[in-house]
Amino acid sequence: MNYLEHLQKDKKLTAIIREPLEPLPVRDNIPLRLIASIMSQQLSTKVAKVIYHRFLELYKGKEPGPKQILATDPSVLRSVGLSNAKVQYVLNVALFCIENKITDKKLLKMENDEIIDLLTQIKGVGRWTVEMLLMFSLGREDVFAVDDLGIQNAMIGVYKLQKLDKKALRLKMLKLSEAWSPYRTYACIHLWRWKDVGIAL
């Protein structure tokens, strides 16, 4: 059974699905993907792209590894538009990946929860950041970003959920998402797209 057939058992979700999604990408240089995700936090997509492009230019347009990043002077990293805090978080990730021998091969063998537990030990890396990494860099099909504001607002709209207190809303969302497993990542993407387009139900 493909993911679409499975998700379409949920009639409310079916109402917002406009077209099938491409398979999720599995990308290389996962430590750099994590660093890029930290750089983009609390920024518009446009600004984040500019900063990331400037960052790559420090390495002549090539993707650096953790050792190269760690060897870069913090003032040089700040010069691309990163705050002091983000510079520190970027260096934290690079150092953690070196010390813990984090490689693409190692991460690809690990379960989702193991990756979340491992990477959230890094100061500046929260659960949401790792969930985005799992979805869009490691190709994991069954990730549910329950704390994502876009997902929360979309589910309030699609499922007519009461704006309950945070804990009650979270529990309700998790309960609804159980039916989507093992394809919860795809459900999240459809919810984000519906929210962005704003199609009336």
Secondary structure, 3 states (H helix, E strand, C coil): CCHHHHHCCCHHHHCCCCCCCCCCCECCCHHHHHHHHHHHCCCCHHHHHHHHHHHHHCCCCCCCCHHHHHCCCHHHHHCCCCCHHHHHHHHHHHHHHHHCCCCHHHHHHCCHHHHHHHHCCCCCCCHHHHHHHHHHCECCCCCCCCCCHHHHHHHHHHCCCCCCCHHHHHHHHHHHHHCCCCCHHHHHHHHHHHHHHCCCC
